[in-house]
């Protein structure tokens, strides 16, 4: 798999957002923020729970429409936006996951856009992101032009197939932690949506390289 050559022309929208990989350090320097309109919710117990998980919160914003959470974990930046109206039965959680790779001759910033279904058997035992690390590290060894965006499902599957089981397990655990945090933050009990039984594995929608 590492011998594959991925050479897909980036779309115009991506060109607008692509930048120098060295700017990634600025991306990783979000200031902590919490907004909840006129609410006076104390978030200390919830954010304390995230510290137990080893998550370093970079941004937390809450209003009547949505919740935005950015956090660092094992050198990855995770970004999540959730609708407040569907939070109690959301069937899957969409993540934007970014990591910087430094090789001998080049630097790459890899960003994954993926969807992880919330399953009733989500992992409760802590796991390390070894599979996610290996999946990202493969871009250090394949021939690829940058900036680039991969959206072709066949190309993504060829890159992802060997890591599918491990990544699904890791994101089951991340989902479990996130739901525990939301339950404490919003003081509710999450109900498994029956639609989550339709798909058990995560789905990578696109991969950006810059």
VMD Tcl script that draws the C-alpha trace (Angstrom):
set ca {
  {0.00 0.00 0.00}
  {2.85 2.39 0.71}
  {3.97 2.16 -2.91}
  {0.79 3.80 -4.17}
  {1.10 7.13 -5.97}
  {-1.71 9.55 -5.23}
  {-1.85 12.44 -7.67}
  {-5.17 14.24 -7.61}
  {-5.52 17.86 -8.59}
  {-6.83 20.01 -5.74}
  {-10.16 21.77 -6.20}
  {-10.48 25.51 -6.32}
  {-12.13 25.71 -2.89}
  {-9.20 23.95 -1.29}
  {-6.69 26.29 -2.89}
  {-8.32 29.13 -1.00}
  {-7.82 27.39 2.31}
  {-4.40 25.85 1.74}
  {-1.42 27.54 3.30}
  {2.12 27.17 4.46}
  {2.51 24.10 6.71}
  {4.47 26.24 9.15}
  {1.22 28.10 9.84}
  {0.00 24.92 11.54}
  {1.55 26.09 14.80}
  {-0.85 29.01 14.76}
  {-3.74 26.64 14.17}
  {-2.72 24.77 17.30}
  {-2.79 27.89 19.48}
  {-6.52 28.42 20.01}
  {-7.42 30.27 23.14}
  {-9.93 28.67 25.49}
  {-13.36 30.20 25.07}
  {-16.78 29.42 26.46}
  {-19.95 31.20 25.45}
  {-23.47 30.20 26.34}
  {-25.58 33.28 25.69}
  {-27.34 34.27 28.87}
  {-26.78 30.86 30.45}
  {-24.75 30.65 33.64}
  {-23.74 26.99 33.34}
  {-20.60 26.03 35.24}
  {-18.37 23.97 32.96}
  {-15.65 23.10 35.47}
  {-16.79 19.49 36.16}
  {-17.11 18.80 32.43}
  {-13.73 20.23 31.47}
  {-12.16 18.43 34.43}
  {-13.46 15.20 32.92}
  {-11.70 16.00 29.64}
  {-8.43 16.44 31.50}
  {-8.91 12.93 32.89}
  {-9.17 11.69 29.30}
  {-5.94 13.53 28.47}
  {-7.69 16.03 26.18}
  {-6.29 19.55 26.09}
  {-9.19 21.88 25.33}
  {-8.32 24.63 22.85}
  {-11.80 26.02 22.26}
  {-15.23 25.42 23.74}
  {-18.19 27.46 22.55}
  {-21.81 26.77 23.36}
  {-24.94 28.59 22.32}
  {-28.56 27.69 21.67}
  {-27.79 26.27 18.21}
  {-24.50 24.42 18.44}
  {-21.52 23.31 20.48}
  {-17.99 23.72 19.15}
  {-15.12 21.84 20.73}
  {-11.46 21.82 19.67}
  {-9.01 19.69 21.62}
  {-5.53 18.25 21.32}
  {-4.78 14.59 21.94}
  {-1.50 12.80 21.16}
  {-0.30 15.57 18.81}
  {-3.59 15.59 16.90}
  {-5.98 18.53 16.74}
  {-9.63 17.41 16.81}
  {-12.42 19.82 15.83}
  {-16.09 18.98 16.42}
  {-19.27 20.95 15.78}
  {-22.52 19.48 17.09}
  {-26.10 20.65 16.68}
  {-27.75 21.39 20.02}
  {-31.09 20.19 18.61}
  {-29.86 16.65 17.84}
  {-27.33 16.20 20.60}
  {-29.35 13.67 22.59}
  {-29.69 11.14 19.74}
  {-27.06 12.01 17.16}
  {-26.29 8.84 15.13}
  {-22.73 9.82 14.19}
  {-20.16 12.47 15.04}
  {-18.17 14.31 12.39}
  {-14.54 15.09 13.16}
  {-11.89 17.23 11.53}
  {-8.53 15.75 12.57}
  {-5.22 17.47 11.79}
  {-1.62 16.49 12.33}
  {1.72 17.87 11.13}
  {4.33 15.47 9.77}
  {8.00 16.39 9.61}
  {10.17 14.32 7.28}
  {13.78 14.55 6.16}
  {13.03 16.79 3.19}
  {9.49 18.06 3.59}
  {6.74 19.01 6.00}
  {3.16 17.92 5.54}
  {-0.05 18.86 7.30}
  {-2.65 16.09 6.96}
  {-6.31 16.82 7.70}
  {-8.97 14.11 7.78}
  {-12.69 14.79 7.53}
  {-14.47 11.71 8.87}
  {-17.69 10.47 10.39}
  {-17.72 8.08 13.35}
  {-21.02 6.35 14.19}
  {-22.05 6.26 17.83}
  {-22.44 2.59 18.74}
  {-23.99 1.00 21.79}
  {-20.77 -0.97 22.31}
  {-18.46 2.05 22.30}
  {-15.08 1.47 23.91}
  {-14.85 2.37 27.59}
  {-11.30 1.13 28.12}
  {-8.71 3.82 27.23}
  {-6.91 3.23 23.94}
  {-3.96 4.98 22.33}
  {-4.22 6.36 18.81}
  {-1.69 3.96 17.32}
  {-3.86 3.18 14.29}
  {-4.52 6.85 13.57}
  {-0.81 7.58 13.85}
  {0.09 4.79 11.43}
  {-2.60 5.87 8.99}
  {-1.29 9.45 8.96}
  {2.38 8.42 8.88}
  {1.91 6.58 5.57}
  {1.76 9.95 3.81}
  {5.46 10.36 4.61}
  {6.23 7.40 2.37}
  {3.94 7.76 -0.65}
  {4.50 10.03 -3.63}
  {2.02 12.86 -3.43}
  {1.80 16.45 -4.58}
  {0.75 19.24 -2.27}
  {-1.47 21.09 -1.76}
  {-3.94 18.35 -2.54}
  {-7.34 17.05 -1.57}
  {-8.42 13.43 -1.94}
  {-12.15 12.85 -2.26}
  {-12.24 9.80 -4.53}
  {-13.82 7.02 -2.46}
  {-11.75 4.28 -4.13}
  {-8.47 6.04 -3.38}
  {-9.52 6.72 0.21}
  {-10.57 3.09 0.67}
  {-7.22 1.83 -0.65}
  {-5.42 3.99 1.93}
  {-7.85 3.19 4.73}
  {-8.71 -0.51 4.33}
  {-5.80 -1.87 6.40}
  {-6.57 0.53 9.27}
  {-10.36 0.34 9.30}
  {-10.80 -1.97 12.27}
  {-8.23 -0.21 14.46}
  {-9.45 3.30 13.62}
  {-13.05 2.33 14.29}
  {-12.06 1.04 17.74}
  {-10.14 4.24 18.50}
  {-13.00 6.51 17.44}
  {-15.49 4.39 19.37}
  {-13.47 5.32 22.44}
  {-13.23 9.01 21.46}
  {-17.00 9.06 20.90}
  {-17.55 7.48 24.31}
  {-15.41 10.16 25.99}
  {-17.12 12.95 24.07}
  {-20.59 11.75 25.01}
  {-19.61 11.48 28.69}
  {-18.38 15.07 28.49}
  {-21.58 16.30 26.81}
  {-23.76 14.51 29.35}
  {-21.94 16.26 32.17}
  {-21.86 19.62 30.39}
  {-25.53 19.63 29.37}
  {-26.88 17.46 32.19}
  {-28.71 14.90 30.06}
  {-28.54 11.17 29.31}
  {-27.63 10.19 25.76}
  {-30.01 7.78 23.99}
  {-28.65 5.47 21.31}
  {-30.29 6.28 17.97}
  {-31.59 3.18 16.18}
  {-30.05 4.46 12.95}
  {-26.59 3.83 14.34}
  {-27.07 0.12 13.71}
  {-26.93 0.77 9.96}
  {-23.14 1.33 9.97}
  {-20.53 0.32 12.51}
  {-17.31 1.53 10.87}
  {-16.00 5.06 10.55}
  {-16.09 6.71 7.12}
  {-13.37 9.03 5.84}
  {-14.94 11.62 3.56}
  {-11.86 13.49 2.40}
  {-8.15 13.94 3.09}
  {-6.35 17.26 2.69}
  {-2.59 17.49 2.29}
  {-0.71 20.76 2.43}
}
mol new
graphics top color blue
foreach p $ca { graphics top sphere $p radius 0.5 }
foreach p [lrange $ca 0 end-1] q [lrange $ca 1 end] { graphics top cylinder $p $q radius 0.2 }
display resetview
